[in-house]
Amino acid sequence: MAKRHVLGIDIGGSGIKGALVDLKKGEFATDRLRIPTPAESTPQNVAAVVKQLVDHFAEGLDDGPIGITIPAVVTHGVTRTAANIDKSWINAPAERIFEDALGRDIFLVNDADAAGVAEVHYGAAKGHPGLVVLTTLGTGIGTAVINKGVLVPNVELGHIEINGADCEPSTAASAREREGLTFEQWAPRLQEYYSRLEFYLWPDLIVVGGGVSKNSDKFLPLLKLNTPIVPAELRNAAGIVGAAWLAADRLKHPDVLKT
């Protein structure tokens, strides 16, 4: 890597978090700072909070790019969707908005993609030579696909259809909480989802993240798959760490189009 400590920022529906990351270890080099996401989470309001985070960590920064995750599909710096943030993000020139607000280069990436990259380089899939699929089970279902260490961006496989309907509303961890399901009652939905995912992609490893992964021993053993399926290791740090790694990697490949 061109530098050792890089700022990663993770934008979520309720909080915006950031920390300097030690890229050698894949760990925070500073305490994480969290600021609540604005009630009106428009691009301009969120950019103002991100600037607060950047100012807080300014002493530890050089002139390299900052990595930022967002719960949206990101293509060439434009946010195409908006999950748990204001709908004004749809088709917004988000990278330019952040760069104008911060006065520096950034690398903007989908939040699940960043988490997947972190798990491949530092976590549950570290050094894996094959096709890795990460899923995040939370309010929705985020997915990332990494083949031989290379990210395939914006793979929205949390929305595959099962029985003619988007599976996310009934399969995400939020559905289990909303309906008061036990892990045993929830597991058949996960079984159907991961079986379909397995059939479509034939991955070598599935990594399960999201807050519910801390209870992975209560539901992963109930699933019957051909593919090994393991809990994520970085958990809430994954987005920040992955964003920082991708921002630093950008310096090594400046001519490659942004996602």
C-alpha positions, 0 to 999 in steps of 0.5 A: 500500500502507498500509505499505512493509515487511511481514513474510512467512513461508513454512512448508515441510516442511523449513524455516520462512523469513521476511523483511521485504519492501519492497513497493515493490520486491518484494524482501527488506528484511532478510536472510532467517532460516530455522529448521528445521521441527519434526520433529513439525510440529503447529500448536502446534509450528510456531506456536512457530517462527513466533513466533521469527521474528516476535520476530527481526523485531519491531523492524521491525514495526508493528501491521499483519498478517503474511503466512504461507504454508502447504502446505495449502488454506486456507479462511476461516482453516482449513487443509483439507489438509496437504502435507509437514506433520503431518496434525493441520493438516487442519481446524485453525483455523490462523489463530486458532492463529497469532494466539493464539500471536503476539498479532497479526493474520495473513493465512494463504494457500496457498504456491502462491497466494502465489508466484503473487501475487508473480510477477504483481506483481513477477516473470515475469507483472508487469502481465499483463492476462489469465489467468495460471497458476503451477505449482510443480514440487517434491515435488508440484505447486502451482498458482495462478490469477490473472485480471486481477491477482485471485487465485482461491484454492486451485486444486488443479490439481496433482492433475488426473487423467491416464490415470485417476490423480492426475498429481502422483506421476509428474509432479512434479520429485521423480518425475524425481529419484526415477526418475533421469530426464533432462530429455528423459525427463521432458518427455513427462510435463510435456507431457501435464500442461501440455497438459491444463492448457491445455485446461481453462483456456485461460490467457494465460501459464503461469509455472513455479516451484519449484527446478527452474525454475533449469534451465528452459532444459533442459525448457521448450523441449521443450514444445509448447503454444499458451500462452507458458510462462516460468520464474518470476523470484522463485524461493525468495523468491516465497512470502515476498514474496507473503505480505507483499503479501497481508497488506498488501493485507488492510489495503486491503480489511478487509471481504473474507472471508479465503481 
